[in-house]
C-alpha cells in the first residue's frame, strides 16, 4: 500500500524537463540554443566581438584558410593611399587662411596607424572589419530583436486574449473587432505602413537608434495569433471547476485570470512564443536588409546580407556564408526545440 | 465586414494622423517658407479639424480619387492599374507551381511516414526553412542569372509573354522552391491526420493497397484543409512578392509600396493598404461561400 501512496503527481515543469531529456533531438537542439545564449551574453558583456566595428584588416581581407587568394580590392586601396602628395592650392583656395588653424588642430588629435592584417579568421568586409565578429554581434542583435518583440507580442496577445476569453460579451465583441481589423490588412502592408509612419513621424527621432522601431513594428503586427489561442483557452477554462472553486472562496476576477488560469494555459503560450521568435527573426532580417530595421550603426544578420549581395558579385562570399550559417543553425535548432517542446507539453502523447 | 472595414479606415487614418509626419512639411521639402507650408496645409485641408479630414479621407476612398503621389506626381489610381499586372505575372504562377509540387511531395512523404526517408525529408525541410528567403534570392540570382547565365539577372518588358517566358521564370522558380518546404510539412500533417481515421482502416481491412488508399481515399479528404490553406495564401498574390520585385527590378505593386515607404509617399501607402484590405476581405468572403458549395457540412452563419 505504501508504494501506491508514495505516488505524488509530478510537477508539470519537471515532467517537461524529463521528457526533453529523453528526446534526443530536443536535447541537442536545447544545447545549441544554450550555446548561442552564452555567446550572446558574452557579446553583451563585451567579452566577445567587442571590436566588430574596428577596421582590423585590409578591405575584403581573405579568410585565413584562403590566404593566397588575390585581393585586388585591398591592393587598389593601398595604391590610393600612396598616390603622392596633394597639389598645392594655396593661391586659389579661398579657405587657405584656415590651413594653419587646421594643421594645429590636426596636431592636437592623436591618430595611430593600425597595422591592418592581410587575413582574418573568416575574412573581412569592405572596410576590413572581421566578419566573424560581425556575425557574433549580429546574432546578438537579431536574436535580441526576435525575443524582445516576441515577448511584447505575447504580452499584448495574452492580455487581450485573456480579457476577451474570460469576460466574453461586449469585451469580447470589441476585441474580436480589433482582431478582425488587424488581420484583414495583409501583414506585410501593416509592417510597411508602420515603418513609414515611424520613420518620418514625430517619433522618428525617439527611435532613431536602437532596436525599438523594429520591435514595435513586429509586436504591433504579430500579436493576433497569440490573442486567438489565448482567447480560446480562456473560454475553455473560465467555467472549469477549479476556477469556479476559486470564485467561491472569493478570488477576484484578476486573480482568477492571472493566478489560477494563466499557469494552466502557459504551455500553449510558451509554444506560440517560440514560434513567434522564429518568425520575427526572419522578418527582422528582411526588414534590416531593406533598411527598415535596425539602424545603420548596428549589425544584424539582415544588414550583413545586404552587404553580402554586392560582395558576392566580386567573389567575396564569406560574409554571406557567415550570416547564413549563424542564422540557419540557430533557427533550425530553435524550431526543432519548439517541436520537442510541443510534443513534451502535449497531454495526448503522455 | 462593414465594421471591420470602418476599423481599417480608422486605424490607417489615426496611425498617420497621430504618428505620421506633417504632410505639409514632407511635401514642401527641406527649404520652404512658412507661407508655402501654410498654402499646402490649406490645399490638403490640414487646417481643418480632424473629423473634416476624416471626411476628406473617406471621400478619397469612396471615389477612388487619391490625387497624385507626393513624389512622382503620378495618379495613385494609375499606379494601381499599371503595377498590378506585373505582380500577378509572378505571383499566380508561384501559387500554382507551389501547390502542384507540394501536394505530391507531401503524399510521397506521408506514404513513407515514420521511416528514415520521412525523417530525413522533414529535417531537410526544417533546415531549408531556417535559411532566409534573402539568401535563396541572392544566391539564386548570382548562380543562375550571373554565373550560368540561364536567365536574365533582372529586367522587365512591356509584353506579357516575353515577361512570362524570359524575366519571370527565375523569380518564380526561386519562390516556389522556398515555399516547397513549409507547404510539404503542412500538407504531410494533413495527410497523416487522415490516415488515422476509421475509413482508412476500413479500406485497409478490405484489402486495398496502400497507394490506392492514399490516392483514392486519403487524398480526397485531405484536400479540404489543403484548399483552405491555399485560399489563405491567395490574398498574398498582391504584394507577397515584394522581395522578388525589388531584387529582379519588376515594376510591381510590392516594389512600389516599398519605394513609397522610403520616400514617405503617404497617399500611395494609404491607398494600397486600404484597397488590399478590402480585396482580402472579399476574397475570404468568396472562399467561405465556395466552401458551403464544396462541402455541404459547412454552413454559413
HADDOCK unambig.tbl for C-alpha pairs under 7 A between the chains (distance, minus, plus):
assign (segid A and resid 177 and name CA) (segid B and resid 4 and name CA) 6.38 0.50 0.50
assign (segid A and resid 180 and name CA) (segid B and resid 4 and name CA) 6.19 0.50 0.50
assign (segid A and resid 181 and name CA) (segid B and resid 4 and name CA) 5.23 0.50 0.50
assign (segid A and resid 181 and name CA) (segid B and resid 7 and name CA) 5.68 0.50 0.50
assign (segid A and resid 181 and name CA) (segid B and resid 8 and name CA) 5.41 0.50 0.50
assign (segid A and resid 184 and name CA) (segid B and resid 277 and name CA) 5.45 0.50 0.50
assign (segid A and resid 184 and name CA) (segid B and resid 280 and name CA) 6.43 0.50 0.50
assign (segid A and resid 184 and name CA) (segid B and resid 281 and name CA) 6.27 0.50 0.50
assign (segid A and resid 185 and name CA) (segid B and resid 273 and name CA) 6.86 0.50 0.50
assign (segid A and resid 185 and name CA) (segid B and resid 277 and name CA) 4.59 0.50 0.50
assign (segid A and resid 186 and name CA) (segid B and resid 277 and name CA) 6.54 0.50 0.50
assign (segid A and resid 189 and name CA) (segid B and resid 273 and name CA) 5.98 0.50 0.50
assign (segid A and resid 192 and name CA) (segid B and resid 261 and name CA) 6.60 0.50 0.50
assign (segid A and resid 193 and name CA) (segid B and resid 269 and name CA) 6.58 0.50 0.50
assign (segid A and resid 196 and name CA) (segid B and resid 261 and name CA) 4.93 0.50 0.50
assign (segid A and resid 196 and name CA) (segid B and resid 264 and name CA) 6.04 0.50 0.50
assign (segid A and resid 197 and name CA) (segid B and resid 16 and name CA) 6.28 0.50 0.50
assign (segid A and resid 197 and name CA) (segid B and resid 19 and name CA) 6.04 0.50 0.50
assign (segid A and resid 197 and name CA) (segid B and resid 20 and name CA) 4.52 0.50 0.50
assign (segid A and resid 197 and name CA) (segid B and resid 21 and name CA) 6.96 0.50 0.50
assign (segid A and resid 198 and name CA) (segid B and resid 19 and name CA) 6.87 0.50 0.50
assign (segid A and resid 198 and name CA) (segid B and resid 20 and name CA) 6.80 0.50 0.50
assign (segid A and resid 200 and name CA) (segid B and resid 20 and name CA) 6.32 0.50 0.50
assign (segid A and resid 200 and name CA) (segid B and resid 21 and name CA) 5.18 0.50 0.50
assign (segid A and resid 200 and name CA) (segid B and resid 264 and name CA) 6.65 0.50 0.50
assign (segid A and resid 201 and name CA) (segid B and resid 19 and name CA) 5.43 0.50 0.50
assign (segid A and resid 201 and name CA) (segid B and resid 20 and name CA) 4.01 0.50 0.50
assign (segid A and resid 201 and name CA) (segid B and resid 21 and name CA) 3.58 0.50 0.50
assign (segid A and resid 202 and name CA) (segid B and resid 19 and name CA) 6.35 0.50 0.50
assign (segid A and resid 202 and name CA) (segid B and resid 20 and name CA) 6.70 0.50 0.50
assign (segid A and resid 202 and name CA) (segid B and resid 21 and name CA) 5.82 0.50 0.50
assign (segid A and resid 203 and name CA) (segid B and resid 19 and name CA) 6.72 0.50 0.50
assign (segid A and resid 282 and name CA) (segid B and resid 132 and name CA) 6.46 0.50 0.50
assign (segid A and resid 309 and name CA) (segid B and resid 138 and name CA) 6.11 0.50 0.50
assign (segid A and resid 324 and name CA) (segid B and resid 131 and name CA) 6.46 0.50 0.50
assign (segid A and resid 327 and name CA) (segid B and resid 131 and name CA) 6.89 0.50 0.50
assign (segid A and resid 328 and name CA) (segid B and resid 127 and name CA) 6.77 0.50 0.50
assign (segid A and resid 328 and name CA) (segid B and resid 130 and name CA) 4.83 0.50 0.50
assign (segid A and resid 328 and name CA) (segid B and resid 131 and name CA) 5.02 0.50 0.50
assign (segid A and resid 331 and name CA) (segid B and resid 130 and name CA) 5.14 0.50 0.50
assign (segid A and resid 332 and name CA) (segid B and resid 126 and name CA) 6.12 0.50 0.50
assign (segid A and resid 332 and name CA) (segid B and resid 127 and name CA) 5.36 0.50 0.50
assign (segid A and resid 332 and name CA) (segid B and resid 130 and name CA) 5.51 0.50 0.50
